Amino acid sequence: MTDSLHDLRRCTLAIDLGAARTRVYAKRAGLIVDEPSLVAVDIRNGRLVAVGGLAERMAGRTAEYVRVVRPFSGGTVVDVDMGILMLRQLLGDKARRAWLRQSKPRIAAAVPYGAGPQARRILSETLTDLGARQVELVHAPLAAAVGSAIPVGQPEGSMIVICGASETQVAVLSFGGIIAGEVLPVGGNAMDDAVLEHLRIHHDLILPHQGLLPLHQVLSEAVGEPQSNTEVHGKDVSSGLARSLNLETGGVREAMRDPLSALVSGIGRVLRRCPPDLVVDIADRGIILTGGSAVLPGLDTMLGSATGMPVHITKDPALSTVLGLGMMIESAEATEPAAEEVAELRPESAVRAASQELA
């Protein structure tokens, strides 16, 4: 785990390996990869079928011999071979050719708070096998705080909650360090699973995960309303035929209560481990909510009601961690120049502008 800004400035790439999406930031180029962390592979011969967005569209729609897998979970590598295969495809031939023509790049990577030595070693070895000369690991809460424009270097308490797909990281930061933190096995997937189970048990309807997107939209628009209705489409449990249902959103919110309660309990445990001065700071400044699942409908409202503290969702919650890493490697003139070829890779002007605004 690096604590040296000098080492981070020498990095060319910054990588955030999420259970839901993989994001790569290149120095002087911005965000060059933002794709679902999925690989479709033919299990008969091990041949790669698709990665990223195409693999996501194939999930649940392929022959039984095509398996769609997630090589990463919560910032850690669970399938090294598939992870390397996916990253090579997402980065593209141009990046690989650039690496071969120069010394291998240094990579900064986000790692979950509390990740053990084995998880850190596997992550480092995976990126080394990909072609990295050196891997600098940064705690994800620290990177997300930088990407959320939190003044982490000040002697003031700040709480950041990174709500990801498979887990949630809760951390209190002050004076450039993490004072207390915890990783909770509750994320956006657990909340979605609770809703899917509610529909199956109480309405005899099976929905794919993609079928929840319209429901999320309606719930977001109906925040603060006691009850509203929306139509969902799925498969009837008994007949196996397609069926539509006019669903009351109140029952859906109730189904999400258990995983949300686990999240609130975890925040309480972290606060109890903090000195009183920091708790007072957090009560005054509020909780910073970020991560890809931070925009789940009603999440910020329930956290605010349960903790009695204001909850603020960052401007780009899904990008906070990778933008924070990007700001770290861009923070000053590097002692090692970045590859010109990498700087040419698919520059994202919008993300680059967001980074400059946060800086």
C-alpha positions as CSV (number, residue, x, y, z in Angstrom):
1,M,0.0,0.0,0.0
2,T,1.6,3.3,-1.1
3,D,1.6,6.4,1.0
4,S,3.9,8.3,-1.4
5,L,2.4,10.9,-3.7
6,H,5.8,10.9,-5.5
7,D,5.3,7.2,-6.4
8,L,1.7,7.9,-7.7
9,R,3.0,10.8,-9.9
10,R,5.2,8.3,-11.7
11,C,2.2,6.2,-12.7
12,T,0.8,6.3,-16.3
13,L,-2.5,4.5,-15.7
14,A,-5.0,4.4,-12.9
15,I,-7.4,1.4,-12.6
16,D,-10.6,0.8,-10.6
17,L,-11.7,-2.8,-10.8
18,G,-15.3,-2.9,-9.7
19,A,-17.7,-5.8,-9.5
20,A,-20.0,-4.0,-11.9
21,R,-17.7,-1.9,-14.1
22,T,-14.0,-1.6,-14.9
23,R,-12.6,1.9,-15.3
24,V,-9.1,3.0,-16.6
25,Y,-7.7,6.5,-16.5
26,A,-4.7,7.4,-18.6
27,K,-2.4,10.3,-17.7
28,R,-3.1,13.3,-20.0
29,A,-5.8,11.4,-21.8
30,G,-8.6,11.0,-19.1
31,L,-11.0,8.0,-18.9
32,I,-10.2,5.5,-21.6
33,V,-12.2,2.5,-20.4
34,D,-15.6,2.4,-18.7
35,E,-17.1,-1.0,-19.3
36,P,-19.1,-3.7,-17.5
37,S,-16.8,-6.1,-15.7
38,L,-18.0,-9.1,-17.6
39,V,-16.5,-11.8,-19.8
40,A,-18.4,-14.3,-22.0
41,V,-16.4,-17.4,-22.7
42,D,-17.1,-20.7,-24.6
43,I,-16.6,-23.3,-21.9
44,R,-16.1,-26.1,-24.5
45,N,-12.8,-24.7,-25.7
46,G,-12.0,-21.7,-23.5
47,R,-12.4,-19.3,-26.4
48,L,-13.2,-15.7,-25.6
49,V,-16.6,-14.7,-27.0
50,A,-17.1,-11.1,-25.7
51,V,-16.1,-8.6,-23.0
52,G,-17.7,-5.5,-21.5
53,G,-20.9,-4.2,-22.8
54,L,-21.4,-6.9,-25.4
55,A,-21.0,-9.6,-22.7
56,E,-23.5,-7.8,-20.5
57,R,-26.1,-7.9,-23.3
58,M,-25.4,-11.6,-23.8
59,A,-26.1,-12.5,-20.1
60,G,-29.1,-14.8,-20.0
61,R,-29.5,-14.9,-23.8
62,T,-26.8,-17.4,-24.8
63,A,-26.5,-21.2,-25.3
64,E,-25.6,-23.2,-22.2
65,Y,-22.0,-23.6,-23.3
66,V,-21.4,-19.8,-23.2
67,R,-20.7,-18.7,-19.7
68,V,-20.8,-15.0,-18.6
69,V,-18.5,-14.4,-15.6
70,R,-17.4,-11.5,-13.4
71,P,-13.6,-11.7,-12.9
72,F,-13.6,-9.0,-10.2
73,S,-15.6,-8.6,-7.0
74,G,-15.4,-5.5,-4.8
75,G,-12.0,-4.4,-6.2
76,T,-10.4,-7.8,-5.8
77,V,-9.6,-10.4,-8.4
78,V,-11.5,-13.6,-8.2
79,D,-10.6,-15.1,-11.6
80,V,-7.0,-14.1,-12.6
81,D,-7.1,-15.6,-16.1
82,M,-10.4,-14.1,-17.1
83,G,-9.4,-10.7,-15.5
84,I,-6.2,-10.5,-17.6
85,L,-8.1,-11.5,-20.7
86,M,-10.8,-8.9,-20.2
87,L,-8.4,-6.1,-19.4
88,R,-6.3,-6.8,-22.5
89,Q,-9.3,-6.7,-24.7
90,L,-10.7,-3.5,-23.1
91,L,-7.4,-1.6,-23.2
92,G,-7.0,-2.5,-26.9
93,D,-4.2,-3.3,-29.2
94,K,-3.0,0.3,-29.4
95,A,-2.3,0.5,-25.6
96,R,-0.5,-2.9,-25.7
97,R,1.7,-1.8,-28.7
98,A,2.6,1.4,-26.8
99,W,3.7,-0.6,-23.8
100,L,5.9,-2.9,-26.0
101,R,7.7,0.1,-27.5
102,Q,8.7,1.6,-24.2
103,S,9.5,0.5,-20.7
104,K,6.5,-1.1,-18.9
105,P,4.1,1.4,-17.3
106,R,3.5,2.0,-13.7
107,I,-0.1,1.5,-12.6
108,A,-2.1,2.9,-9.7
109,A,-4.9,0.7,-8.6
110,A,-7.7,1.1,-6.0
111,V,-8.0,-1.6,-3.4
112,P,-10.8,-2.0,-0.9
113,Y,-10.3,-0.9,2.7
114,G,-9.4,-3.9,4.8
115,A,-8.2,-6.1,1.8
116,G,-5.9,-8.7,3.1
117,P,-2.3,-9.4,2.0
118,Q,-3.4,-12.2,-0.3
119,A,-6.0,-10.0,-2.1
120,R,-3.5,-7.2,-2.5
121,R,-0.9,-9.6,-3.8
122,I,-3.2,-11.2,-6.4
123,L,-4.3,-7.7,-7.6
124,S,-0.6,-6.7,-8.0
125,E,0.3,-9.9,-9.8
126,T,-2.7,-9.6,-12.1
127,L,-1.7,-6.1,-13.2
128,T,2.0,-7.2,-13.5
129,D,1.0,-10.1,-15.8
130,L,-0.9,-7.5,-17.8
131,G,2.3,-5.6,-18.4
132,A,2.8,-3.3,-15.5
133,R,6.4,-2.6,-14.3
134,Q,5.2,-1.4,-10.9
135,V,1.8,-1.4,-9.2
136,E,0.9,1.2,-6.5
137,L,-2.1,0.3,-4.4
138,V,-4.3,3.0,-3.0
139,H,-7.2,2.6,-0.5
140,A,-10.4,3.1,-2.5
141,P,-12.0,5.4,0.2
142,L,-9.0,7.7,0.0
143,A,-9.1,7.8,-3.8
144,A,-12.9,8.3,-3.8
145,A,-12.6,11.2,-1.3
146,V,-10.1,12.9,-3.5
147,G,-12.4,12.4,-6.5
148,S,-15.2,13.8,-4.5
149,A,-13.3,17.0,-3.7
150,I,-13.1,16.2,0.1
151,P,-10.2,18.0,1.7
152,V,-8.6,14.8,3.0
153,G,-5.4,16.6,4.0
154,Q,-7.1,18.7,6.6
155,P,-7.4,17.7,10.3
156,E,-11.1,17.5,10.0
157,G,-13.3,14.4,10.1
158,S,-15.1,13.3,6.9
159,M,-17.1,10.1,6.3
160,I,-17.3,8.6,2.9
161,V,-19.6,5.7,2.0
162,I,-18.8,3.9,-1.3
163,C,-21.8,1.9,-2.2
164,G,-20.7,-0.5,-4.9
165,A,-22.4,-3.5,-6.6
166,S,-21.2,-6.3,-4.3
167,E,-20.2,-4.4,-1.1
168,T,-20.1,-1.0,0.6
169,Q,-17.0,0.6,2.1
170,V,-17.5,3.0,5.0
171,A,-14.5,5.1,6.1
172,V,-13.8,8.1,8.3
173,L,-10.8,10.2,7.1
174,S,-8.8,12.9,8.7
175,F,-5.4,14.5,8.0
176,G,-4.7,12.3,5.0
177,G,-5.4,8.9,6.7
178,I,-8.3,6.5,7.4
179,I,-9.2,6.7,11.1
180,A,-11.8,3.9,11.1
181,G,-13.5,1.9,8.4
182,E,-15.4,-1.2,7.5
183,V,-16.4,-3.2,4.4
184,L,-20.0,-4.4,4.4
185,P,-21.2,-7.3,2.3
186,V,-24.2,-5.2,1.1
187,G,-24.3,-3.4,-2.1
188,G,-26.6,-2.6,-5.0
189,N,-26.8,-6.2,-6.0
190,A,-28.1,-7.2,-2.6
191,M,-30.8,-4.5,-2.8
192,D,-31.8,-5.6,-6.3
193,D,-31.9,-9.3,-5.2
194,A,-34.2,-8.3,-2.3
195,V,-36.6,-6.7,-4.8
196,L,-36.4,-9.7,-7.2
197,E,-37.2,-12.0,-4.3
198,H,-40.1,-9.8,-3.3
199,L,-41.6,-10.0,-6.8
200,R,-41.1,-13.8,-7.0
201,I,-42.7,-14.6,-3.6
202,H,-45.5,-12.0,-3.4
203,H,-46.3,-11.6,-7.1
204,D,-45.2,-14.9,-8.7
205,L,-43.1,-12.9,-11.2
206,I,-39.5,-13.5,-12.2
207,L,-37.6,-10.5,-13.6
208,P,-34.0,-10.3,-15.0
209,H,-31.7,-7.8,-13.3
210,Q,-32.0,-5.5,-16.4
211,G,-35.8,-5.5,-15.8
212,L,-35.3,-3.4,-12.7
213,L,-33.9,-0.4,-14.5
214,P,-37.4,1.1,-15.3
215,L,-38.4,0.4,-11.7
216,H,-35.3,2.3,-10.4
217,Q,-36.3,5.3,-12.5
218,V,-39.8,5.4,-11.2
219,L,-38.6,5.0,-7.6
220,S,-36.2,7.9,-8.1
221,E,-38.9,10.2,-9.4
222,A,-41.3,9.2,-6.6
223,V,-38.9,9.8,-3.7
224,G,-41.0,11.5,-0.9
225,E,-44.3,10.2,-2.3
226,P,-46.0,7.7,0.0
227,Q,-47.2,5.5,-2.9
228,S,-46.9,5.3,-6.7
229,N,-47.4,2.6,-9.3
230,T,-45.3,1.3,-12.3
231,E,-45.6,-1.5,-14.8
232,V,-43.0,-4.2,-14.9
233,H,-42.6,-7.1,-17.3
234,G,-41.3,-10.6,-16.5
235,K,-42.0,-14.3,-16.6
236,D,-44.9,-15.9,-14.6
237,V,-43.6,-18.5,-12.1
238,S,-46.4,-21.0,-12.8
239,S,-47.0,-20.8,-16.5
240,G,-43.6,-19.7,-17.7
241,L,-45.2,-17.1,-20.0
242,A,-44.5,-13.4,-20.2
243,R,-46.7,-11.3,-17.9
244,S,-47.0,-7.7,-16.9
245,L,-47.7,-6.4,-13.4
246,N,-48.9,-3.0,-12.1
247,L,-46.6,-2.8,-9.1
248,E,-47.0,-0.5,-6.0
249,T,-43.6,1.0,-5.2
250,G,-44.3,1.0,-1.4
251,G,-43.8,-2.8,-1.3
252,V,-40.5,-2.5,-3.2
253,R,-39.2,0.0,-0.7
254,E,-40.1,-2.3,2.1
255,A,-38.3,-5.1,0.4
256,M,-35.1,-3.0,0.3
257,R,-35.3,-2.2,4.0
258,D,-33.3,-5.2,5.3
259,P,-30.1,-4.6,3.2
260,L,-30.4,-0.8,3.9
261,S,-30.7,-1.5,7.6
262,A,-27.5,-3.5,7.4
263,L,-25.8,-0.6,5.8
264,V,-27.0,1.8,8.5
265,S,-25.8,-0.5,11.2
266,G,-22.3,-0.6,9.6
267,I,-22.2,3.2,9.5
268,G,-23.1,3.2,13.2
269,R,-20.3,0.8,14.1
270,V,-17.7,2.9,12.3
271,L,-18.9,6.1,14.0
272,R,-18.7,4.4,17.4
273,R,-15.0,3.7,16.8
274,C,-14.2,7.4,16.1
275,P,-13.1,10.1,18.6
276,P,-15.9,12.5,19.6
277,D,-14.3,15.5,17.8
278,L,-14.5,13.6,14.4
279,V,-18.1,12.6,15.0
280,V,-19.0,16.2,15.6
281,D,-17.2,17.2,12.3
282,I,-19.1,14.5,10.4
283,A,-22.4,15.6,11.9
284,D,-21.7,19.1,10.8
285,R,-20.4,18.3,7.3
286,G,-22.6,15.3,6.6
287,I,-21.9,11.9,5.0
288,I,-20.5,11.8,1.5
289,L,-22.3,9.0,-0.5
290,T,-20.5,7.8,-3.7
291,G,-20.1,4.6,-5.8
292,G,-22.1,3.2,-8.6
293,S,-25.1,2.2,-6.4
294,A,-25.2,5.6,-4.6
295,V,-28.0,6.7,-6.9
296,L,-30.3,3.8,-5.9
297,P,-33.7,5.5,-5.2
298,G,-34.2,6.6,-1.6
299,L,-30.8,5.5,-0.4
300,D,-29.6,8.9,0.6
301,T,-33.0,9.8,2.2
302,M,-33.1,6.6,4.4
303,L,-29.4,7.0,5.5
304,G,-30.2,10.6,6.5
305,S,-33.2,9.7,8.4
306,A,-31.5,6.7,10.2
307,T,-28.3,8.6,11.2
308,G,-29.8,12.1,11.7
309,M,-27.0,13.5,9.5
310,P,-27.1,15.2,6.1
311,V,-26.2,12.9,3.3
312,H,-24.6,14.3,0.1
313,I,-24.3,12.3,-3.2
314,T,-21.2,13.4,-5.1
315,K,-21.5,14.9,-8.6
316,D,-20.3,11.7,-10.4
317,P,-20.6,9.0,-7.8
318,A,-19.7,6.1,-10.1
319,L,-16.5,7.8,-11.2
320,S,-15.3,9.2,-7.9
321,T,-12.7,6.5,-7.3
322,V,-11.1,6.4,-10.7
323,L,-11.2,10.2,-11.0
324,G,-9.5,10.5,-7.6
325,L,-6.8,8.1,-8.8
326,G,-6.5,10.2,-11.9
327,M,-6.1,13.4,-10.0
328,M,-3.3,11.7,-7.9
329,I,-1.3,10.7,-10.9
330,E,-1.9,14.1,-12.6
331,S,-1.3,16.1,-9.5
332,A,2.1,17.4,-10.6
333,E,4.7,17.0,-13.4
334,A,5.7,13.4,-13.3
335,T,9.3,12.4,-12.8
336,E,8.6,9.8,-15.5
337,P,7.0,11.0,-18.8
338,A,3.8,9.3,-19.9
339,A,3.7,7.4,-23.2
340,E,2.6,9.6,-26.1
341,E,0.6,6.7,-27.5
342,V,-1.3,6.2,-24.2
343,A,-2.1,9.9,-24.2
344,E,-3.7,9.5,-27.6
345,L,-6.1,6.8,-26.5
346,R,-9.8,7.7,-26.8
347,P,-9.6,11.0,-24.7
348,E,-12.8,11.8,-22.9
349,S,-13.1,15.5,-22.8
350,A,-16.1,15.5,-20.4
351,V,-14.3,13.4,-17.8
352,R,-11.1,15.5,-18.2
353,A,-13.2,18.6,-17.6
354,A,-14.8,17.1,-14.5
355,S,-11.3,16.3,-13.2
356,Q,-10.1,19.8,-13.7
357,E,-13.3,21.2,-11.9
358,L,-12.7,18.9,-9.0
359,A,-9.1,19.9,-8.8
